[in-house]
């Protein structure tokens, strides 16, 4: 997969990635946003918001800046937001040096300098919130794809060789973001890079059909011959010797089966298990193998913490959506998307309507405004996710910046102003007094403009956490 350069960022849509949930993901908890003021500053140069970062104009390239507009790394070539207030920052590449990538926080802390070639999230943390990262360093060019660990085309990186790519030998290390140090004694060569998983207090590497788990000090915790066939945020599913195992981050085998197991909901430790000899081939289980509901279906297609798309037989017809208690949500389900926590949405076949599922309810006959950010409407008003209510928040003026977080445009005789709403609760977080509102990682920046056009930015830390419980429409 190629990584876009900053030169092409102006043509890219801003990526509104999900914020980490601060509390433990209690499936019964409803979420809400909290804003905390970080201060304000006058805009001295035009701010650009790309990939959940604040950028300012440099001499030849953009500068990576803090939420207060202060330069952290000048003249960068590329960056990626990795979640958890961490940024992969790359300086412009040189012909004979591609080790130009470092790791920084938005407040300017250098976790390691721009001396690596690339940083990768673990396979089970692709939405961010990772403790352990895989960091690649190059050593020399090679003509052998078998020897190469990474490939470059001009100033782009890929993990499959292209016709014009320059191939590099190298190695990878594991960086512990909690201890802010590389894990000693664990180094990965190209053949190791089949699988890398973050299990919170430990990490696992799959290599030549051997799965090895290490603690944060680099000590081996567990090892087995076998292939990783599924994963959640804190467990692995390993196939070994004709059996399937669910294993936690301490190497403890929580459940063993002769039947195939695969992950169903990574964020909620829900799995599906296939039993070819049973009348109902698929069961949903927790990490200890307990069934979550009575089986009334043949195939589990898509899953979320509180909703599942299933068929009643082994065929692919008659796909329905059911809730976690087994009751039917929709007899005519299209597709299911899990967005954040216990919140998901379902399309309805032969219709433009959608269903939103929350931790304790669901709401039907909704119109899509920005589904990836859980912005839905009804009767031209935004839907409050925790209650199903539709207060006077115009849906057509809503712009989602994160799941359940919307900037609302309001036009008046004195001009256009923007407000910020938490659509989990319906609360107005910022009033309609701002000329611009943007999101940058874990921060919201909102600008007021005086009569001369000078902008003063206010910075707020934004946190998505446990809020109301048990409320429903």
C-alpha positions as CSV (number, residue, x, y, z in Angstrom):
1,X,0.0,0.0,0.0
2,X,1.5,3.3,-1.0
3,X,1.6,6.2,1.4
4,X,0.7,9.6,-0.1
5,X,3.2,12.4,0.1
6,X,2.3,15.8,1.6
7,X,2.6,17.3,-1.9
8,X,-0.7,15.4,-2.6
9,X,-2.4,16.1,0.7
10,X,-4.2,19.2,-0.5
11,X,-6.2,17.0,-2.8
12,X,-7.1,14.5,-0.1
13,X,-10.1,14.6,2.2
14,X,-9.3,15.1,5.8
15,X,-9.2,11.7,7.6
16,X,-11.5,12.0,10.8
17,X,-10.1,9.1,12.8
18,X,-11.8,7.8,15.9
19,X,-10.6,9.1,19.2
20,X,-9.6,6.5,21.8
21,X,-12.3,5.7,24.3
22,X,-11.0,6.8,27.7
23,X,-12.9,4.3,29.9
24,X,-12.9,0.6,29.5
25,X,-15.3,-0.4,26.7
26,X,-18.3,-1.4,28.8
27,X,-20.9,-2.6,26.3
28,X,-23.6,-1.2,28.5
29,X,-22.1,2.3,28.6
30,X,-23.2,5.1,26.4
31,X,-20.6,7.6,25.3
32,X,-20.1,11.3,25.5
33,X,-17.5,13.9,24.6
34,X,-15.6,16.2,27.0
35,X,-13.7,19.3,26.0
36,X,-11.0,20.8,28.1
37,X,-9.5,24.2,27.2
38,X,-5.8,24.2,26.4
39,X,-5.4,28.0,25.7
40,X,-5.4,30.3,22.7
41,X,-3.1,31.9,20.3
42,X,-3.2,34.4,17.4
43,X,-2.7,33.0,13.9
44,X,0.6,34.3,12.5
45,X,0.6,32.0,9.4
46,X,-2.2,30.1,7.8
47,X,-2.9,26.8,9.5
48,X,-3.5,23.6,7.5
49,X,-5.2,20.6,8.9
50,X,-4.3,17.3,7.3
51,X,-4.3,13.7,8.6
52,X,-5.4,14.8,12.0
53,X,-2.4,17.1,12.3
54,X,-1.8,20.9,12.5
55,X,0.6,22.1,9.8
56,X,2.0,25.5,9.1
57,X,3.7,26.8,6.0
58,X,7.5,26.4,5.9
59,X,10.1,27.5,3.4
60,X,9.7,24.6,0.9
61,X,7.5,22.2,2.8
62,X,5.0,22.2,5.6
63,X,5.9,22.3,9.3
64,X,4.4,19.8,11.8
65,X,3.0,22.0,14.6
66,X,1.5,21.6,18.0
67,X,-2.2,22.4,18.8
68,X,-1.0,25.9,19.8
69,X,0.5,26.5,16.4
70,X,4.1,26.1,17.5
71,X,6.5,24.3,15.1
72,X,7.6,20.8,16.3
73,X,9.4,19.5,13.2
74,X,10.1,21.9,10.4
75,X,10.1,21.2,6.7
76,X,8.6,17.7,6.7
77,X,7.9,15.4,3.7
78,X,5.1,13.3,5.1
79,X,3.2,12.3,8.2
80,X,0.6,9.9,9.5
81,X,-1.5,10.0,12.6
82,X,-1.2,6.7,14.5
83,X,-3.7,7.4,17.2
84,X,-3.0,7.9,21.0
85,X,-1.5,11.4,20.2
86,X,1.4,9.9,18.2
87,X,2.5,11.0,14.8
88,X,4.8,9.3,12.3
89,X,6.8,12.2,10.9
90,X,9.0,11.8,7.8
91,X,11.6,14.4,6.6
92,X,12.1,14.8,2.9
93,X,13.9,11.6,1.6
94,X,17.4,11.8,0.2
95,X,18.6,9.6,-2.7
96,X,21.0,7.8,-0.5
97,X,19.1,7.9,2.8
98,X,15.5,6.8,3.3
99,X,15.9,6.5,7.1
100,X,14.0,9.8,7.7
101,X,11.1,8.8,9.9
102,X,10.5,9.6,13.6
103,X,7.8,9.4,16.2
104,X,6.4,12.6,18.0
105,X,3.5,13.7,20.1
106,X,1.4,16.7,19.3
107,X,3.0,18.5,22.3
108,X,6.4,18.2,20.7
109,X,7.9,15.2,22.6
110,X,10.3,13.3,20.4
111,X,9.8,9.6,21.2
112,X,12.5,8.7,18.7
113,X,14.3,10.8,16.1
114,X,13.8,10.8,12.3
115,X,16.3,8.0,11.7
116,X,14.0,5.1,10.8
117,X,12.5,4.2,7.4
118,X,8.9,3.5,8.5
119,X,6.6,2.8,11.4
120,X,3.8,0.2,11.3
121,X,0.8,-0.4,13.6
122,X,0.2,-4.0,14.8
123,X,-2.3,-6.0,12.8
124,X,-4.9,-5.9,15.6
125,X,-4.5,-2.1,16.2
126,X,-5.0,-0.7,12.8
127,X,-7.4,1.9,14.2
128,X,-4.6,3.2,16.5
129,X,-4.4,3.1,20.3
130,X,-1.3,0.8,20.1
131,X,1.2,0.3,22.8
132,X,3.8,-1.5,20.7
133,X,4.9,-0.4,17.2
134,X,7.0,-2.0,14.6
135,X,9.8,0.3,13.4
136,X,11.8,-0.5,10.2
137,X,15.4,0.6,9.5
138,X,17.1,0.1,6.2
139,X,20.8,-0.9,5.9
140,X,21.6,-1.1,2.1
141,X,20.0,-1.4,-1.3
142,X,19.4,-4.8,-2.8
143,X,18.2,-6.2,-6.2
144,X,16.5,-9.2,-4.5
145,X,12.9,-8.9,-3.5
146,X,13.4,-11.9,-1.2
147,X,16.1,-10.0,0.8
148,X,14.2,-6.7,0.8
149,X,12.3,-5.5,3.9
150,X,10.9,-2.3,2.4
151,X,10.4,-0.7,-1.0
152,X,10.5,3.0,-2.1
153,X,9.4,4.8,-5.2
154,X,10.7,8.3,-5.1
155,X,9.3,9.6,-1.8
156,X,6.6,6.9,-1.3
157,X,6.8,3.7,0.7
158,X,5.1,0.4,-0.2
159,X,5.2,-3.2,1.2
160,X,5.0,-4.9,-2.2
161,X,7.6,-4.3,-4.8
162,X,6.7,-2.2,-7.9
163,X,8.4,-1.9,-11.2
164,X,10.2,1.4,-10.3
165,X,10.8,0.6,-6.6
166,X,14.2,0.8,-5.0
167,X,14.6,-2.2,-2.7
168,X,16.3,-2.1,0.7
169,X,17.6,-4.7,3.1
170,X,17.0,-3.9,6.8
171,X,15.5,-5.0,10.1
172,X,12.6,-4.0,12.4
173,X,12.5,-3.3,16.1
174,X,9.6,-3.1,18.5
175,X,9.0,0.2,20.2
176,X,7.1,0.3,23.5
177,X,5.2,3.6,23.6
178,X,4.4,3.2,27.3
179,X,8.0,2.8,28.4
180,X,9.1,5.1,25.6
181,X,11.9,2.8,24.6
182,X,12.7,0.0,22.2
183,X,12.3,-3.5,23.5
184,X,15.8,-5.0,23.8
185,X,16.6,-8.3,22.4
186,X,13.8,-8.6,19.9
187,X,14.6,-7.8,16.3
188,X,12.7,-8.8,13.2
189,X,14.2,-9.5,9.8
190,X,12.1,-9.6,6.6
191,X,10.9,-13.2,7.1
192,X,9.6,-12.3,10.6
193,X,7.2,-9.7,9.2
194,X,4.3,-12.2,8.6
195,X,2.5,-11.0,11.7
196,X,2.9,-8.6,14.6
197,X,0.3,-8.2,17.3
198,X,-0.1,-5.9,20.3
199,X,-1.8,-7.5,23.3
200,X,-1.5,-4.6,25.8
201,X,1.1,-5.9,28.2
202,X,2.8,-8.2,25.7
203,X,3.2,-8.6,21.9
204,X,3.3,-11.5,19.5
205,X,5.3,-12.3,16.4
206,X,4.4,-15.0,13.9
207,X,7.4,-16.4,12.0
208,X,7.6,-19.6,9.9
209,X,4.4,-21.0,11.5
210,X,5.8,-20.3,15.0
211,X,4.0,-17.8,17.2
212,X,6.1,-16.3,20.0
213,X,4.8,-13.9,22.6
214,X,7.1,-11.5,24.5
215,X,6.5,-9.2,27.5
216,X,7.5,-5.5,27.5
217,X,11.1,-6.4,28.6
218,X,11.6,-8.8,25.7
219,X,11.2,-12.0,27.7
220,X,9.5,-14.9,26.0
221,X,6.1,-15.5,27.5
222,X,4.7,-18.2,25.3
223,X,5.4,-20.0,22.1
224,X,3.7,-22.6,19.9
225,X,3.9,-24.0,16.4
226,X,0.8,-22.8,14.6
227,X,-0.7,-20.0,12.5
228,X,-2.6,-17.0,13.8
229,X,-6.1,-17.2,12.2
230,X,-7.8,-14.4,14.2
231,X,-7.3,-11.7,16.7
232,X,-8.9,-9.2,19.0
233,X,-7.4,-6.3,20.9
234,X,-6.2,-8.6,23.7
235,X,-6.3,-12.2,22.4
236,X,-5.1,-14.3,19.5
237,X,-6.8,-17.3,17.8
238,X,-4.1,-19.9,16.9
239,X,-4.5,-22.9,14.7
240,X,-2.1,-25.7,15.7
241,X,-2.1,-29.5,15.3
242,X,-5.7,-29.6,14.0
243,X,-7.0,-27.6,17.0
244,X,-7.9,-24.0,17.6
245,X,-6.9,-22.0,20.7
246,X,-8.0,-18.6,22.1
247,X,-4.9,-17.3,23.9
248,X,-4.6,-14.1,26.0
249,X,-1.6,-11.8,26.4
250,X,0.0,-14.0,29.1
251,X,-0.1,-17.1,26.9
252,X,-3.0,-18.6,28.8
253,X,-5.1,-20.8,26.6
254,X,-8.6,-19.6,27.4
255,X,-10.5,-22.0,25.1
256,X,-9.7,-24.9,22.9
257,X,-11.8,-26.4,20.1
258,X,-11.6,-29.0,17.3
259,X,-13.7,-26.6,15.2
260,X,-12.7,-23.5,13.3
261,X,-12.7,-20.3,15.3
262,X,-12.4,-16.8,13.9
263,X,-12.8,-13.3,15.3
264,X,-16.1,-11.6,14.9
265,X,-15.8,-8.3,16.9
266,X,-12.2,-7.4,17.7
267,X,-13.1,-4.6,20.1
268,X,-15.4,-6.8,22.2
269,X,-13.7,-10.2,22.3
270,X,-16.5,-11.9,20.3
271,X,-15.7,-14.8,18.1
272,X,-17.6,-17.2,15.8
273,X,-17.0,-20.9,15.8
274,X,-18.0,-23.3,13.0
275,X,-19.4,-26.8,13.9
276,X,-19.7,-28.8,10.7
277,X,-21.6,-31.6,12.5
278,X,-24.2,-29.4,14.2
279,X,-27.6,-28.3,12.8
280,X,-26.5,-24.7,13.1
281,X,-23.0,-24.3,11.7
282,X,-22.1,-21.0,13.4
283,X,-22.1,-20.1,17.0
284,X,-21.1,-16.8,18.6
285,X,-18.9,-17.2,21.7
286,X,-16.9,-15.1,24.1
287,X,-13.2,-15.6,24.7
288,X,-13.8,-18.5,27.1
289,X,-16.0,-20.3,24.7
290,X,-19.4,-19.5,26.2
291,X,-22.2,-19.1,23.7
292,X,-23.6,-15.6,23.6
293,X,-27.1,-16.4,22.4
294,X,-29.3,-19.3,21.3
295,X,-28.4,-20.2,17.7
296,X,-31.1,-19.4,15.1
297,X,-28.9,-19.0,12.1
298,X,-26.6,-20.8,9.7
299,X,-23.9,-18.2,8.8
300,X,-22.6,-15.2,10.6
301,X,-21.6,-12.6,8.0
302,X,-20.8,-9.3,9.7
303,X,-20.6,-8.4,13.4
304,X,-20.5,-5.5,15.8
305,X,-20.6,-5.5,19.6
306,X,-24.4,-5.3,19.7
307,X,-25.5,-6.4,16.3
308,X,-24.9,-9.3,13.8
309,X,-25.8,-10.0,10.2
310,X,-26.7,-13.7,9.9
311,X,-28.6,-16.0,7.6
312,X,-31.1,-18.5,8.9
313,X,-29.6,-21.3,6.8
314,X,-26.3,-22.3,5.3
315,X,-27.2,-20.3,2.2
316,X,-26.5,-16.6,1.6
317,X,-30.1,-15.7,1.2
318,X,-32.5,-14.4,3.9
319,X,-29.8,-12.3,5.6
320,X,-31.2,-10.6,8.7
321,X,-29.8,-8.3,11.4
322,X,-30.1,-9.5,15.0
323,X,-29.3,-7.9,18.4
324,X,-27.1,-9.4,21.0
325,X,-30.1,-10.9,22.8
326,X,-31.1,-12.7,19.6
327,X,-34.1,-10.5,18.7
328,X,-34.5,-9.3,15.1
329,X,-33.5,-5.8,14.2
330,X,-34.1,-6.0,10.4
331,X,-35.5,-8.7,8.1
332,X,-34.0,-6.9,5.1
333,X,-30.4,-6.0,6.1
334,X,-27.8,-4.9,3.6
335,X,-24.4,-4.4,5.3
336,X,-23.2,-3.7,8.9
337,X,-20.5,-1.3,9.9
338,X,-19.0,-1.2,13.4
339,X,-17.8,2.4,14.1
340,X,-16.8,2.9,17.7
341,X,-17.5,1.2,21.1
342,X,-21.0,-0.4,21.0
343,X,-22.2,1.9,18.1
344,X,-22.8,0.6,14.6
345,X,-25.1,1.1,11.6
346,X,-26.9,-1.2,9.2
347,X,-28.1,-0.4,5.7
348,X,-31.5,-1.6,4.6
349,X,-31.8,-3.4,1.2
350,X,-34.0,-1.8,-1.5
351,X,-34.1,1.4,0.6
352,X,-32.1,4.6,1.3
353,X,-32.8,4.1,5.0
354,X,-30.3,3.1,7.8
355,X,-30.5,1.7,11.3
356,X,-28.2,2.9,14.1
357,X,-27.5,0.4,16.9
358,X,-26.3,1.8,20.2
359,X,-25.3,-0.2,23.4
360,X,-28.9,-0.4,24.6
361,X,-31.2,0.5,21.7
362,X,-31.6,0.9,17.9
363,X,-33.2,3.5,15.7
364,X,-34.6,2.8,12.3
365,X,-35.7,4.8,9.2
366,X,-32.7,7.2,9.4
367,X,-31.1,9.0,6.5
368,X,-27.3,8.9,5.9
369,X,-25.5,12.2,6.4
370,X,-21.9,11.0,7.2
371,X,-22.2,7.3,8.1
372,X,-18.5,6.8,8.9
373,X,-18.9,9.4,11.7
374,X,-22.3,8.2,12.8
375,X,-24.0,11.3,11.6
376,X,-27.6,10.4,10.6
377,X,-30.7,12.4,10.1
378,X,-34.5,12.1,10.5
379,X,-37.0,14.8,9.3
380,X,-33.9,16.9,8.3
381,X,-32.6,17.0,11.8
382,X,-29.6,15.2,13.3
383,X,-30.3,12.1,15.4
384,X,-29.0,12.1,19.0
385,X,-27.3,8.6,19.2
386,X,-28.0,7.9,22.9
387,X,-31.7,8.8,22.8
388,X,-32.9,8.7,19.2
389,X,-34.3,12.3,19.6
390,X,-34.1,14.8,16.8
391,X,-33.5,18.3,18.3
392,X,-33.2,21.4,16.1
393,X,-29.8,20.6,14.7
394,X,-30.0,20.8,10.9
395,X,-28.7,17.6,9.3
396,X,-27.8,19.2,6.0
397,X,-25.5,21.7,7.7
398,X,-23.6,19.0,9.7
399,X,-20.0,18.0,8.9
400,X,-18.7,15.0,10.9
401,X,-15.2,15.4,12.2
402,X,-15.1,12.2,14.4
403,X,-17.7,9.6,15.4
404,X,-20.7,11.4,16.9
405,X,-18.9,14.8,16.7
406,X,-20.3,17.3,14.2
407,X,-19.5,20.9,13.2
408,X,-22.7,22.7,12.3
409,X,-22.8,25.6,9.9
410,X,-25.2,28.4,10.7
411,X,-25.8,31.3,8.2
412,X,-27.1,34.6,9.4
413,X,-27.2,38.2,8.1
414,X,-23.9,38.9,10.0
415,X,-22.1,36.0,8.3
416,X,-21.5,32.3,8.6
417,X,-20.5,30.8,11.9
418,X,-19.8,27.3,13.2
419,X,-20.7,25.4,16.3
420,X,-19.7,22.0,17.7
421,X,-22.2,19.3,18.8
422,X,-21.8,16.0,20.6
423,X,-24.3,13.8,18.8
424,X,-24.0,11.1,21.4
425,X,-25.8,13.4,23.9
426,X,-27.1,16.3,21.7
427,X,-25.0,18.7,23.8
428,X,-23.7,21.9,22.2
429,X,-20.0,21.9,23.0
430,X,-19.0,25.1,21.3
431,X,-21.5,27.9,20.4
432,X,-22.0,29.4,16.9
433,X,-19.3,32.0,17.4
434,X,-16.5,30.6,15.3
435,X,-15.3,31.3,11.8
436,X,-13.7,27.8,11.6
437,X,-13.6,24.6,13.6
438,X,-11.1,21.8,12.9
439,X,-10.0,18.5,14.5
440,X,-6.4,17.5,14.9
441,X,-5.9,14.2,16.6
442,X,-7.0,14.5,20.2
443,X,-7.7,18.3,19.8
444,X,-10.3,20.6,18.5
445,X,-9.1,24.0,17.3
446,X,-11.7,26.8,16.9
447,X,-11.0,30.2,15.4
448,X,-12.7,33.5,16.0
449,X,-12.2,36.4,13.6
450,X,-12.1,40.1,14.4
451,X,-13.1,43.0,12.1
452,X,-9.6,43.0,10.5
453,X,-9.7,39.3,9.6
454,X,-7.2,38.4,12.3
455,X,-7.8,34.9,13.7
456,X,-7.5,33.8,17.3
457,X,-7.5,30.1,17.8
458,X,-8.7,28.3,20.9
459,X,-7.4,24.8,21.5
460,X,-9.4,22.1,23.3
461,X,-8.4,18.6,24.3
462,X,-11.3,16.3,23.2
463,X,-12.0,13.0,24.9
464,X,-14.6,10.4,24.1
465,X,-15.5,8.4,27.2
466,X,-18.3,6.8,29.2
467,X,-21.3,9.0,29.7
468,X,-25.0,8.3,30.2
469,X,-26.3,4.8,30.9
470,X,-29.6,3.1,30.4
471,X,-31.2,6.0,28.5
472,X,-33.4,5.2,25.6
473,X,-36.0,6.8,23.4
